[in-house]
Amino acid sequence: MNLSEIIRKRRSIRKYRDKDIPREFLQEILQDALWAPSGTNRQNWDIYVVRGEKKEKILSNMVLAAEIFKPTLDRLFPEDVVKVTLNFFKNIGGAPVVLLVYIPRYTYNLEKEMGNKEKWDIEHDRITSALSAAALVQNILLLAKEKGLGTCWMTAMKHVEDQINTEMGITDKELISVVTIGYPDENPRAPRRKGEKIHWVGY
Ligand SMILES: Cc1cc2nc3c(=O)[nH]c(=O)nc-3n(C[C@H](O)[C@H](O)[C@H](O)COP(=O)(O)O)c2cc1C
């Protein structure tokens, strides 16, 4: 598959085979993914590769996340989709490994009246770090696809971030994303891509 095919054929996988991934295989993917760009070359991300008992302990918090997220899903999707999504929250589709992606913890207050410049002065470190981590995560997703693995990028875990951080013994970082990874046990249809998003100006 060339890059364009990998990008188009990658899907969020929510059902995995009961098959472990060798550490060296994951190491290869993550080492390549770490060549992602980062704002002012900060590279201030950390990836925790979690499996086994620790993974199960982290997942035990997801029941609460599912409860918190349910009203939002009810508003957006039909009943059957809500059911599948909430089940996935609780068992991550049997994925053997979760990747927890962290950035440093930044604290600040924003006021509604602030202008763009004032906001950016305060927020830029956190936003730039989050965007850089997103580039890293997308690399992971595409490299995994290239190697026959499935992934799902998740932020639902943010609802129970405090519990996860306590479980991980992490106090100085923000959990920015979670990626489930494993051998896929489904071949989902591509959700429709929405509307016209490319705006040509002076072209
Ligand atoms: C930032 C981000 C957060 C996401 N969080 C979740 C999540 O918490 N749970 C989930 O099931 N999918 C999550 N997804 C996956 C999206 O639902 C999915 O990418 C989208 O529906 C398009 O489907 P596709 O990935 O198969 O193209 C997330 C994706 C992104 C980029």
The ligand as an SDF file (V2000), in Angstrom:
LIG
                    3D

 31 33  0  0  0  0  0  0  0  0999 V2000
   -9.1930   13.2100   18.6260 C   0  0  0  0  0  0  0  0  0  0  0  0
  -10.0290   11.9730   18.3980 C   0  0  0  0  0  0  0  0  0  0  0  0
  -10.7210   11.4200   19.4630 C   0  0  0  0  0  0  0  0  0  0  0  0
  -11.4650   10.2510   19.2860 C   0  0  0  0  0  0  0  0  0  0  0  0
  -12.0590    9.6760   20.3840 N   0  0  0  0  0  0  0  0  0  0  0  0
  -12.7480    8.5220   20.2240 C   0  0  0  0  0  0  0  0  0  0  0  0
  -13.2870    7.8730   21.3660 C   0  0  0  0  0  0  0  0  0  0  0  0
  -13.1470    8.3330   22.4950 O   0  0  0  0  0  0  0  0  0  0  0  0
  -13.9660    6.7240   21.1830 N   0  0  0  0  0  0  0  0  0  0  0  0
  -14.1350    6.1610   19.9350 C   0  0  0  0  0  0  0  0  0  0  0  0
  -14.7600    5.1050   19.8250 O   0  0  0  0  0  0  0  0  0  0  0  0
  -13.5990    6.7550   18.8260 N   0  0  0  0  0  0  0  0  0  0  0  0
  -12.9170    7.9040   18.9440 C   0  0  0  0  0  0  0  0  0  0  0  0
  -12.3330    8.5060   17.8540 N   0  0  0  0  0  0  0  0  0  0  0  0
  -12.4760    7.8760   16.5100 C   0  0  0  0  0  0  0  0  0  0  0  0
  -13.4840    8.6110   15.6320 C   0  0  0  0  0  0  0  0  0  0  0  0
  -14.7890    8.3110   16.0640 O   0  0  0  0  0  0  0  0  0  0  0  0
  -13.2720    8.1740   14.1680 C   0  0  0  0  0  0  0  0  0  0  0  0
  -11.9860    8.5510   13.7660 O   0  0  0  0  0  0  0  0  0  0  0  0
  -14.2910    8.7840   13.2080 C   0  0  0  0  0  0  0  0  0  0  0  0
  -15.5700    8.3290   13.4990 O   0  0  0  0  0  0  0  0  0  0  0  0
  -13.9610    8.4600   11.7350 C   0  0  0  0  0  0  0  0  0  0  0  0
  -13.8590    7.0530   11.5420 O   0  0  0  0  0  0  0  0  0  0  0  0
  -12.5140    6.4030   10.9610 P   0  0  0  0  0  0  0  0  0  0  0  0
  -11.4310    6.6240   11.9900 O   0  0  0  0  0  0  0  0  0  0  0  0
  -12.8030    4.9250   10.7960 O   0  0  0  0  0  0  0  0  0  0  0  0
  -12.1890    7.0620    9.6680 O   0  0  0  0  0  0  0  0  0  0  0  0
  -11.5700    9.6520   17.9930 C   0  0  0  0  0  0  0  0  0  0  0  0
  -10.8730   10.2240   16.9170 C   0  0  0  0  0  0  0  0  0  0  0  0
  -10.0970   11.3650   17.1130 C   0  0  0  0  0  0  0  0  0  0  0  0
   -9.3210   11.9390   15.9540 C   0  0  0  0  0  0  0  0  0  0  0  0
  1  2  1  0
  2  3  1  0
  2 30  2  0
  3  4  2  0
  4  5  1  0
  4 28  1  0
  5  6  2  0
  6  7  1  0
  6 13  1  0
  7  8  2  0
  7  9  1  0
  9 10  1  0
 10 11  2  0
 10 12  1  0
 12 13  2  0
 13 14  1  0
 14 15  1  0
 14 28  1  0
 15 16  1  0
 16 17  1  0
 16 18  1  0
 18 19  1  0
 18 20  1  0
 20 21  1  0
 20 22  1  0
 22 23  1  0
 23 24  1  0
 24 25  2  0
 24 26  1  0
 24 27  1  0
 28 29  2  0
 29 30  1  0
 30 31  1  0
M  END
$$$$
